Amino acid sequence: MAPVPVIPQTITVHLGRPNDEAENITVSFTEYIKNVASSEIYPNWPEAALRANILAQITFALNRVYTEYYPSRGYDFDITNNTQYDQAFVPNGQIFDNISQIVDEIFNNYIVRYGSIVPLYAQFCDGVYTQCSGLSQWGSVRLANQGFTAFEILQYYFGDNIQLVRDAPVANNTPSYPGTPLRRGSFGDDVLTIKRELNTIRRNYPALPPITQLTGVYDFETEQAVTAFQEIFNLEPDGVVGKATWYKIKQVFSAVKRLSDVAGEGLQISEVERRYTRALQLGDSGVDVEAVQYYLAFLGYFFPSLPPIPITGYFGEQTRDAVYTFQSLYGLTVDGIVGQSTFRTLEAAYRSAVSELPPDYQSAIGEPYPGRFLVQGDTGESVRIIQRYLNVISRNDPQIPNVNVTGVFDDATRSAVLALQRQLGIEQNGAIGPVEWSEIITRGNNL
């Protein structure tokens, strides 16, 4: 699920019950809501009742989209048109003019509970033939005739602790799965999301081990928690968050948080905030810039059109020009800014180049970064290389402890990395990513 709900440009509707072999159709979100409203309610109802019902219909649909209710269960649609599960949608159905006008006005407004960002599971029913714990459609007409406003009608049925989000942004309905499996050594906001959600799931499944390091690094304890989750839910226990595991975590997390329940607790912004999406541009400085320069300098040996740049930690004109060239080479927006898309492409290009190197290769800027975070428990030549460089640094910097060169990322190696991260003023996660790697190699080569 995205950090903050947006109004999807389109929504895919399954024309039947979830397991029916039925057609899926994709329509614009506004067309969908106009159709649902024209199918569920009567155009001659009081305007307050119409608005209350349409807001409930918008919010219900957004809840399904935001929680990925059906994709997390293996379906390839966002919602059904079966009223036993969702809300009515009639392909090519009649759209009433007054309903169309109201939807155009309020389609990007929705209901949340105070303190939550999740669109409310705004359940509704007709209130005559079927009863539910949400809004009564015919009851809303009675309240409107008594002078209730649309919001007062919603409060009557959903409680006083609701509010409206107004003018929410419209964006593509992008699946939350990052597209590639997460495993030990992965890094980023998607890793942090999985850690948070597994810790929440642990409330109901205490057999899951706790994750104590809420950073963006996929470390050994994350691998253990994922493996335990997979064992509980009969998935292949490989410790890797592929698509099946990702969506199973989403499904169980939503169930634990009761996000598809009228009385669900919702989500606070602190539960979904993203930490690792800072864009770098001209004038910036720091170790993040140094990592970008490290990648670009390395790739410069393979792409003659990339201008050579020094690794200084300052985003000057030379770095910007190199970014321009890289973005042009890879078909990216040429703006000289290293945002998420540019950085991911830069990392992928670097990993591809490293994978084709001979085993004994060493570039002019030092040993190449292995292309994944090194974490405690890792073994191999990359760990051995970093231990050697840490010892070179420690001979000149008493704040960095000496370590045994064993090729095993042990407690002592993690302590040395933590000491370096404290010096650099960056997140102290005890792992070696491109920032730490480039700093260690560059500093070691200059001593």
Secondary structure, 3 states (H helix, E strand, C coil): CCCCCCEECEEEEECCCCCCCCCEEEEEHHHHHHHHHHHHCCCCCCHHHHHHHHHHHHHHHHHHHHCCCCHHHCCCCCEECCCCCCCCCCCCCCCCHHHHHHHHHHCCCEEEECCCCCCCCCCEECCCCCCCCCEEHHHHHHHHHCCCCHHHHHHHHHCCCEEEECCCCEECCCCCCCCCCECCCCECHHHHHHHHHHHHHCCCCCCCCCCCCCCCECCHHHHHHHHHHHHHCCCCCCCCECHHHHHHHHHHHHHHHCCCCCCCCCCCHHHCCCCCCCCECCCCECHHHHHHHHHHHHHCCCCCCCCCCCCCCECCHHHHHHHHHHHHHCCCCCCCCECHHHHHHHHHHHHHHHHCCCCCCCECCECCCCCCCECCCCECHHHHHHHHHHHHHHCCCCCCCCCCCCCECCHHHHHHHHHHHHHHCCCCCCCECHHHHHHHHHHHHCC
